[in-house]
Amino acid sequence: MPRKLALSFVLTALLATAAQAQGLAPTEQRIADEVRAWHPEAINLLERSARINSGTFNLAGVRAVGEVYRKELEALGFKTVWIDMPRDMKRAGHLVANRMGKQGKRLLLLGHLDTVFEQDAPGPLWEREGDSARGQGVGDMKGGNVVVIAALRALHRAGALDNATVTVMFTGDEEDAGHPREVSRRDMVELAKLSDVALSFEGAVTGPEGQPMATVGRRATATFDLDVKGRQGHSQGVFGPGGFGAVYEAARILDGFRQQVVEPGLTFNPGVILGGTDVAFDEANAKGAAAGKTNVIANTVTVRGDLRYLDYAQRDRAHARMREIVAHSLPGASASITFRDSYPPMAVTPGNLKLLDLYSQASLDAGLGAVGTVPPTARGAGDIQFIAPIIDSLDGLGASGGGAHSPNERVDLGSLERSAIRAALLMYRLTR
């Protein structure tokens, strides 16, 4: 971990340790009480939205879930609009809701309507299991969407939304963002430019002893394409004047990456590799076929991989070193590598750490304990990354649970209340 980043985490830990609960002001106490009073209805809202399949490619289902939340937001005085995506993108679009005011920070709240579960996916839509529920997307992230609405409702009931600027954006394709990203995330970026703080309600993480955790950084996601060529010939001549072939060259390169491109927070994973004398890779569907004979030196290898990094400086160092390794080919072989960025990094910034400190203090004051930090390497990609380079951002404010993206995905129903209280208090303090 770079020294500055490590120092940031140390400072955050010290701040969390030093912070003491200050209690809640009368308006804040009412906000917390409103969240608690509405908790049964919050569970009902989660059930209603969870019972609608909204896999990314079930466009009608995504819109139907959006309609459920639209009604809730309009009842709180928000003006709403549905933003359609171009038909050829095969994405449902986004729900945006807004209230305008003139005091405090301008907030942008993020959630998403879609899930990874398409209409033929196994697993229940909703099953209540005591203090938890199992279902498709109940944690990722319909539970987070309900936390947003529960928090906003409490603020509204307490009169604390008056004169505040709050924008809610529930995207319809977070699990598989539409291409080109310049189109599918254009409106989010424009909204961020009109805001001061972004709060995202992806699932909350809990520490080993149940400590709530929030996210101040996420690694960027990218891909690398490695294409290797070798001189085809009889296998008896391998290692000779004819060269080593494409497979040995690919092995040399990948092992060079493993041994020489080493930094904390940097990973690269060759997810698919095809080699032989006849190779065909279907980019659109991420699958392919290869053929060859044991007595023939392979002439082609195709590798497609994932690359994750903390910031652009780390990315550039990795690119440079990987290109150097690729360039030193074995006799009779050659290779080329290209890189494609996908999600930008959510860097750990002083502004993000300050938001975490405010969030943790609100949690302490409500008697819910200090909030810790999730290491950037412990989270995947998320919508917040498209706007984190623009404004201060905090993620992981949603419901907690487990089994995300599996038939056993579940949500801790009590976390809806706890997360909504923390979020509502943070929003209140930011908009004063």
Buried (B, 14 or more C-beta within 10 A) or exposed (E): BBEEBEEBBEEBEEBBEEBEBEEBEEEBBBBBBBBBEBBEBBBEBBBBBBBBBBBBBBBEBBBBBBBBBBEBBEEBEBEBEBBEBEEEBBBBBBBBBBBEEEEBBBBBBBBBBBBBBBEEBEBBBBEEEEEBBBBBBBBBBBBBBBBBBBBBBBBBBBEBBEEBBBBBBBBBBBBBBBBEBEEBBEBBBEBBEEBBBBBBBBBBBBEEEEEBBBBBBBBBBBBBBBBBBBBBBEEEBBBEEBBBBBBBBBBBBBEBBEEEBEBEBBBBEBEEBBBBBEBEBEEEEEEBEBEBEEEBBBBBBBBBBBBBBBBBEBBEBBBEBBEEBBEEBBEBBBBEBEBEBBBBBBBBBEBBBBBBBBBBBBBBBBEBBBBBBBBBBEBEBBBBBBBBBBBBBBBBBBBBBBBBBEEEBBBBBBBBBBBBBBBBBBBBBBBE
